[in-house]
Amino acid sequence: MAGGHPASASARLEARDALLSRLCGQSWPEGVLLDALDLSPALDVLDVGTGDGRLLRELAQRGHAGRVVGVDPTPGPGVQPASSEALPFPGASFDVVLFARVLAHLPDPARALAEARRVLRPGGQVWAAAHGPAHLRVTWATLGQSLAPGDTLPEPASTLTCPLTVTGDDARFLLGTYGKEAEVSPHLFPVQDAAQLLVWRP
Ligand SMILES: C[S@@+](CC[C@H](N)C(=O)[O-])C[C@H]1O[C@@H](n2cnc3c(N)ncnc32)[C@H](O)[C@@H]1O
């Protein structure tokens, strides 16, 4: 991967996901997440904090027949401008509400979950996904369940992993997407690794 690293957090995340998707051979994380959730095609789905809306596009490409809506305060194309604390929908509008890599970023995640439950139909599902254990720990803390160092993290419903092989150039690029630079020894690469996403029902 050549070139410098994009400045904004969303551009860095997009660049990181694009590299991980190339290394995994699958669209990361939305394709892997949707494979795991295996949503019935008729369900109406709301993706909160959808960002650039790629999960919505992935669902459309899969021929999802139900309503698919995404909201984000900084919306990409086809995304409604709204925040998780005040969802602009009447009660009982959706069958599934998703928070993909979002809960740890919210000012009021408890309020966001209350809103998610309000817009769900009876029997509906809320699913959340986190980048990894550190992100999951922040999410639980923001939900009022602080865990002391060494405490066991609440189990996510599943851990999705996407095996990949990282070269020295990939490692330098990935570090750059976290705003870091480091000497990467050519002797230690390539390395077999995996992208990881934790999925659970809060
Ligand atoms: C790490 S990105 C994840 C984006 C996308 N869900 C994904 O997995 O690629 C976090 C997203 O949360 C959004 N966000 C931040 N504050 C929010 C809020 N109060 N309500 C809804 N979304 C919010 C950001 O704009 C950003 O798009």
The ligand as an ORCA input file, in Angstrom:
! r2SCAN-3c Opt
* xyz 0 1
  C     -16.532      3.537     14.002
  S     -17.784      4.294     13.028
  C     -18.727      2.858     12.497
  C     -19.469      3.112     11.227
  C     -20.192      1.869     10.645
  N     -21.261      1.417     11.536
  C     -19.198      0.754     10.382
  O     -19.190     -0.261     11.102
  O     -18.415      0.902      9.404
  C     -18.823      5.044     14.287
  C     -19.997      5.780     13.675
  O     -20.835      6.256     14.746
  C     -21.381      7.478     14.321
  N     -21.900      8.228     15.482
  C     -21.224      9.041     16.343
  N     -22.071      9.590     17.230
  C     -23.316      9.118     16.950
  C     -24.611      9.316     17.487
  N     -24.794     10.121     18.556
  N     -25.657      8.674     16.934
  C     -25.469      7.852     15.873
  N     -24.264      7.608     15.302
  C     -23.201      8.249     15.827
  C     -20.215      8.172     13.628
  O     -20.638      9.251     12.796
  C     -19.628      6.999     12.855
  O     -20.192      6.897     11.562
*
